[in-house]
Amino acid sequence: MNLYLILIIIYILILTGFNIYRSRRVKTQDDMMVAGRSISMKVMVFTLICTWIGSGTFIAGAEYAAKAGWSALWFPAGAWVGIIIIYFLAGKIRTFGQYTIGDILEVRYGKFARVFGAIALIISFIVIVSYQFKAGGYILNVITDNSISEAQGTIIAAFLVIFFTALAGMVAVAYTDLPNGIIILLACFTATPLVYAAAGGWEQAVAVLPAGHFKAFSPEFGALKAIGYFLSCMLLLMGVQTMYQKFYSAKTPKDATLAVIWWTIGTILVETVVIVIAVFAATQFWTQIQDGTIDPASIVLQAARHMVPLPVGVLLLAAACAVVLSTGMNYLLSPSTNIMRDIYQKFINPKATQAKMVALQKVVIVIFGVIAFFLATRLVSVLEMGYFAYTIYGTAITPALIAALTWKRATKAGGLTSIISGAVVTLGLKIAGYVWPSIMVPYGSPNADPWGIPLIYPAIIVSVGTLIIVSYLTPAPSKEEIKELFPEK
């Protein structure tokens, strides 16, 4: 057993012990779903960073950077814009203080909006969890020099994420994120100059990588796709329930708002340095990427294993493990909360006891985790599956959600049709690509889209269009209907 694996196992065992200790505090629905609304600003910052910096950054973002170079910055830039917008809503979200975005959707658009929103969220988040498991397989495969296969690594990652999440819910998620966040920051900033030097610096990168890697829009993806990644990322972040759950978990609205400022700074820095690492690691391994020996999705992991000293490499690999565990836990907890809050408690058993709610949510976590695992075994590109998950969420939920918080004229019919139409268009086009592969352009590419048009464009046009048009065609909501989100001063 190599030293890298031993140290990573020690790290995971420490997290296991920590979560078992914390699990004793989970007694109520508030503890399981929102950590008793007791998270301090400091813990909030790290849990927000860890929630967003997942395998979407270390695996999908790195895959994009290895294939396309600096234009990969379009992907995380969408999140940066989304965070800035969320800053102005964080305090209001915490003041509303519920459990899920379904609570907001129902207040503005009725109970069916809650149900359809929950369905879209569950589909999106299970897909996101699935590629966290896949990323875990990549990590263990690289750490062990192929002794553990990607398939075996995926099984191990799935078990750990499911186990931790079912054990203690948001208590485990938030307080595991504190050490994980510290490791992520230390690893990224320590490794970046070392990877740059090992790759031979800027001149070597220019000499080795294709010219398209240094353009604003790489020919590998093109401007339409790059902006599509930007939009899907921005829309996901603006409406993503895991963030709203964190705001609900804050001690006060002020803590939630201040945390967003530091979250913005941390996210911009981490996502940028991960792309820097990926580009210069691609310089080092460009021949192996082209001949298929190295998967571009594992490029940051290869840098950690082969381009930096062992202590820094272990730190970077631990950071990769941290983001897989943290993001997997966050996105597994969230849809289970929707099932319990938006469906079970709302329609099946409104008088369920706290103990029963906690126990049943743990069962739902395991079921969703198993579904995500089977999806993970069939993934081809983490980048493309991430894009699909971001798109269905960002077009089905975010327009109606942001309108619920900011636009008094939005009506029940407008919000409901926006949610349904965004989901139907995204799913319909995705399924059409499998049924009629000839419509996919460029044909045979994992980056292909129906007729060459990225899913985000038709889906967001239909979603926002129906929201606005139907809202204006139907009677405006009364002051009584919107008073919870727009109280009179």
Secondary structure in CASP SS format (residue, H / E / C, confidence):
PFRMAT SS
TARGET T0000
AUTHOR 0000-0000-0000
METHOD secondary structure of the structure
MODEL  1
M C 1.00
N C 1.00
L H 1.00
Y H 1.00
L H 1.00
I H 1.00
L H 1.00
I H 1.00
I H 1.00
I H 1.00
Y H 1.00
I H 1.00
L H 1.00
I H 1.00
L H 1.00
T H 1.00
G H 1.00
F H 1.00
N H 1.00
I H 1.00
Y H 1.00
R H 1.00
S H 1.00
R C 1.00
R C 1.00
V C 1.00
K C 1.00
T C 1.00
Q H 1.00
D H 1.00
D H 1.00
M H 1.00
M H 1.00
V H 1.00
A H 1.00
G H 1.00
R H 1.00
S C 1.00
I E 1.00
S C 1.00
M H 1.00
K H 1.00
V H 1.00
M H 1.00
V H 1.00
F H 1.00
T H 1.00
L H 1.00
I H 1.00
C H 1.00
T H 1.00
W H 1.00
I C 1.00
G C 1.00
S H 1.00
G H 1.00
T H 1.00
F H 1.00
I H 1.00
A H 1.00
G H 1.00
A H 1.00
E H 1.00
Y H 1.00
A H 1.00
A H 1.00
K H 1.00
A H 1.00
G H 1.00
W H 1.00
S H 1.00
A H 1.00
L H 1.00
W H 1.00
F H 1.00
P H 1.00
A H 1.00
G H 1.00
A H 1.00
W H 1.00
V H 1.00
G H 1.00
I H 1.00
I H 1.00
I H 1.00
I H 1.00
Y H 1.00
F C 1.00
L C 1.00
A H 1.00
G H 1.00
K H 1.00
I H 1.00
R H 1.00
T H 1.00
F H 1.00
G C 1.00
Q C 1.00
Y C 1.00
T C 1.00
I H 1.00
G H 1.00
D H 1.00
I H 1.00
L H 1.00
E H 1.00
V H 1.00
R H 1.00
Y H 1.00
G C 1.00
K H 1.00
F H 1.00
A H 1.00
R H 1.00
V H 1.00
F H 1.00
G H 1.00
A H 1.00
I H 1.00
A H 1.00
L H 1.00
I H 1.00
I H 1.00
S H 1.00
F H 1.00
I H 1.00
V H 1.00
I H 1.00
V H 1.00
S H 1.00
Y H 1.00
Q H 1.00
F H 1.00
K H 1.00
A H 1.00
G H 1.00
G H 1.00
Y H 1.00
I H 1.00
L H 1.00
N H 1.00
V H 1.00
I H 1.00
T C 1.00
D C 1.00
N C 1.00
S C 1.00
I C 1.00
S C 1.00
E H 1.00
A H 1.00
Q H 1.00
G H 1.00
T H 1.00
I H 1.00
I H 1.00
A H 1.00
A H 1.00
F H 1.00
L H 1.00
V H 1.00
I H 1.00
F H 1.00
F H 1.00
T H 1.00
A H 1.00
L H 1.00
A H 1.00
G H 1.00
M H 1.00
V H 1.00
A H 1.00
V H 1.00
A H 1.00
Y H 1.00
T H 1.00
D H 1.00
L H 1.00
P H 1.00
N H 1.00
G H 1.00
I H 1.00
I H 1.00
I H 1.00
L H 1.00
L H 1.00
A H 1.00
C H 1.00
F H 1.00
T H 1.00
A H 1.00
T H 1.00
P H 1.00
L H 1.00
V H 1.00
Y H 1.00
A H 1.00
A H 1.00
A C 1.00
G C 1.00
G H 1.00
W H 1.00
E H 1.00
Q H 1.00
A H 1.00
V H 1.00
A H 1.00
V H 1.00
L C 1.00
P C 1.00
A H 1.00
G H 1.00
H H 1.00
F H 1.00
K C 1.00
A C 1.00
F C 1.00
S C 1.00
P C 1.00
E C 1.00
F C 1.00
G H 1.00
A H 1.00
L H 1.00
K H 1.00
A H 1.00
I H 1.00
G H 1.00
Y H 1.00
F H 1.00
L H 1.00
S H 1.00
C H 1.00
M H 1.00
L H 1.00
L H 1.00
L H 1.00
M H 1.00
G H 1.00
V C 1.00
Q H 1.00
T H 1.00
M H 1.00
Y H 1.00
Q H 1.00
K H 1.00
F H 1.00
Y H 1.00
S H 1.00
A E 1.00
K C 1.00
T C 1.00
P H 1.00
K H 1.00
D H 1.00
A H 1.00
T H 1.00
L H 1.00
A H 1.00
V H 1.00
I H 1.00
W H 1.00
W H 1.00
T H 1.00
I H 1.00
G H 1.00
T H 1.00
I H 1.00
L H 1.00
V H 1.00
E H 1.00
T H 1.00
V H 1.00
V H 1.00
I H 1.00
V H 1.00
I H 1.00
A H 1.00
V H 1.00
F H 1.00
A H 1.00
A H 1.00
T H 1.00
Q H 1.00
F C 1.00
W H 1.00
T H 1.00
Q H 1.00
I H 1.00
Q H 1.00
D C 1.00
G C 1.00
T C 1.00
I C 1.00
D C 1.00
P H 1.00
A H 1.00
S H 1.00
I H 1.00
V H 1.00
L H 1.00
Q H 1.00
A H 1.00
A H 1.00
R H 1.00
H H 1.00
M C 1.00
V C 1.00
P C 1.00
L H 1.00
P H 1.00
V H 1.00
G H 1.00
V H 1.00
L H 1.00
L H 1.00
L H 1.00
A H 1.00
A H 1.00
A H 1.00
C H 1.00
A H 1.00
V H 1.00
V H 1.00
L H 1.00
S H 1.00
T H 1.00
G H 1.00
M H 1.00
N H 1.00
Y H 1.00
L H 1.00
L H 1.00
S H 1.00
P H 1.00
S H 1.00
T H 1.00
N H 1.00
I H 1.00
M H 1.00
R H 1.00
D H 1.00
I H 1.00
Y H 1.00
Q H 1.00
K H 1.00
F H 1.00
I H 1.00
N C 1.00
P C 1.00
K C 1.00
A C 1.00
T C 1.00
Q H 1.00
A H 1.00
K H 1.00
M H 1.00
V H 1.00
A H 1.00
L H 1.00
Q H 1.00
K H 1.00
V H 1.00
V H 1.00
I H 1.00
V H 1.00
I H 1.00
F H 1.00
G H 1.00
V H 1.00
I H 1.00
A H 1.00
F H 1.00
F H 1.00
L H 1.00
A H 1.00
T C 1.00
R C 1.00
L C 1.00
V C 1.00
S C 1.00
V H 1.00
L H 1.00
E H 1.00
M H 1.00
G H 1.00
Y H 1.00
F H 1.00
A H 1.00
Y H 1.00
T H 1.00
I H 1.00
Y H 1.00
G H 1.00
T H 1.00
A H 1.00
I C 1.00
T H 1.00
P H 1.00
A H 1.00
L H 1.00
I H 1.00
A H 1.00
A H 1.00
L H 1.00
T H 1.00
W C 1.00
K C 1.00
R C 1.00
A C 1.00
T C 1.00
K H 1.00
A H 1.00
G H 1.00
G H 1.00
L H 1.00
T H 1.00
S H 1.00
I H 1.00
I H 1.00
S H 1.00
G H 1.00
A H 1.00
V H 1.00
V H 1.00
T H 1.00
L H 1.00
G H 1.00
L H 1.00
K H 1.00
I H 1.00
A H 1.00
G H 1.00
Y H 1.00
V H 1.00
W C 1.00
P H 1.00
S H 1.00
I H 1.00
M E 1.00
V E 1.00
P C 1.00
Y C 1.00
G C 1.00
S C 1.00
P C 1.00
N C 1.00
A C 1.00
D E 1.00
P E 1.00
W C 1.00
G C 1.00
I C 1.00
P C 1.00
L C 1.00
I H 1.00
Y H 1.00
P H 1.00
A H 1.00
I H 1.00
I H 1.00
V H 1.00
S H 1.00
V H 1.00
G H 1.00
T H 1.00
L H 1.00
I H 1.00
I H 1.00
V H 1.00
S H 1.00
Y H 1.00
L H 1.00
T C 1.00
P C 1.00
A C 1.00
P C 1.00
S C 1.00
K H 1.00
E H 1.00
E H 1.00
I H 1.00
K C 1.00
E C 1.00
L C 1.00
F C 1.00
P C 1.00
E C 1.00
K C 1.00
END
